[in-house]
Amino acid sequence: MSDKPFIDEVLLNGYIESLGKDIVNQMFDLYKEQSVIYIDEIAASLPDGSQQDWHERCHKFKGAASSVGLLRMHAYMVETEHSSVSSDEKQSLVDQMKALNEESIGEFKNWLDAQ
């Protein structure tokens, strides 16, 4: 997964061409807000949540990452949503998810600032 680019520049360039940079920036801001909520919901499913809760919440976050062109985040969520490891191991996955999301947001911001 680490060889996968962070962002889908082809998709995002298409967004900028068709929607404009201001709209893409608004999409990015919404993703930043929503990603915190999605990760919190995923983490909340850990203590006694079902595998289905985990899968559904991860699936929703995977879609959000995909919609803003975060390739590496999307790929991580593809792997993670089907994970059936223990709650402790899932907590480690959530910690990695948070770190990767922050890194992905930074890469997106750098890309957007350069446009």
ZIZI-V666324 format. One record per residue. N is the residue number from 1. PHI is phi in radians with two decimals (999 if undefined). OMEGA is omega in degrees with one decimal (999 if undefined). Layout:
# ZIZI-V666324
N_PHI_OMEGA ; N_PHI_OMEGA
This chain:
# ZIZI-V666324
1_999_-176.5 ; 2_-1.18_176.8 ; 3_-1.51_178.4 ; 4_-1.37_177.2 ; 5_-1.09_178.9 ; 6_-1.20_-174.0 ; 7_-2.23_177.7 ; 8_-1.63_-176.1 ; 9_-1.13_178.7 ; 10_-1.10_178.5 ; 11_-1.05_-175.5 ; 12_-1.21_174.8 ; 13_-1.11_175.8 ; 14_-1.09_176.5 ; 15_-1.05_-178.3 ; 16_-1.11_179.7 ; 17_-1.11_-175.8 ; 18_-1.59_-174.7 ; 19_-1.92_-176.4 ; 20_1.68_-176.5 ; 21_-1.12_-179.6 ; 22_-1.07_179.4 ; 23_-1.18_177.9 ; 24_-1.09_176.9 ; 25_-1.11_176.7 ; 26_-1.13_177.0 ; 27_-1.06_-179.6 ; 28_-1.11_178.2 ; 29_-1.05_178.3 ; 30_-1.11_178.0 ; 31_-1.04_-178.9 ; 32_-1.03_179.3 ; 33_-1.15_-176.0 ; 34_-1.18_-177.4 ; 35_-1.09_177.1 ; 36_-1.11_179.0 ; 37_-1.12_-179.3 ; 38_-1.06_-179.6 ; 39_-1.14_177.0 ; 40_-1.08_177.9 ; 41_-1.14_177.5 ; 42_-1.10_179.9 ; 43_-1.10_-179.5 ; 44_-1.18_-179.8 ; 45_-1.39_-172.3 ; 46_-1.27_-169.0 ; 47_-0.93_-179.9 ; 48_-2.45_-178.9 ; 49_-1.27_180.0 ; 50_-1.47_175.6 ; 51_-1.08_179.7 ; 52_-1.14_176.7 ; 53_-1.03_179.0 ; 54_-0.99_-177.0 ; 55_-1.07_-177.3 ; 56_-1.11_-178.7 ; 57_-1.24_176.8 ; 58_-1.15_-179.5 ; 59_-1.09_179.7 ; 60_-1.12_179.5 ; 61_-1.19_177.0 ; 62_-1.01_178.9 ; 63_-1.11_178.9 ; 64_-1.12_179.1 ; 65_-1.09_179.8 ; 66_-1.14_-175.0 ; 67_-1.14_177.9 ; 68_-1.86_172.1 ; 69_1.33_178.2 ; 70_-1.54_-173.4 ; 71_-1.08_-176.3 ; 72_-1.21_177.5 ; 73_-1.13_178.3 ; 74_-1.04_-179.5 ; 75_-1.07_178.0 ; 76_-1.10_-178.5 ; 77_-1.24_174.7 ; 78_-1.02_179.3 ; 79_-1.20_-171.1 ; 80_-1.28_-173.1 ; 81_-1.08_-178.7 ; 82_-1.74_-179.0 ; 83_-1.20_179.4 ; 84_-2.09_179.0 ; 85_-1.34_-178.5 ; 86_-1.16_178.6 ; 87_-1.04_178.1 ; 88_-1.10_178.6 ; 89_-1.21_176.7 ; 90_-1.16_176.9 ; 91_-1.08_175.8 ; 92_-1.11_177.0 ; 93_-1.10_178.5 ; 94_-1.14_178.1 ; 95_-1.07_177.5 ; 96_-1.15_178.8 ; 97_-1.05_179.1 ; 98_-1.06_-178.7 ; 99_-1.12_179.8 ; 100_-1.14_178.4 ; 101_-1.10_178.3 ; 102_-1.08_178.9 ; 103_-1.12_179.0 ; 104_-1.12_177.6 ; 105_-1.08_177.8 ; 106_-1.09_178.3 ; 107_-1.14_178.4 ; 108_-1.09_-179.3 ; 109_-1.05_178.9 ; 110_-1.04_178.9 ; 111_-1.12_-177.1 ; 112_-1.12_179.2 ; 113_-1.10_-179.0 ; 114_-1.42_-177.9 ; 115_-1.46_999
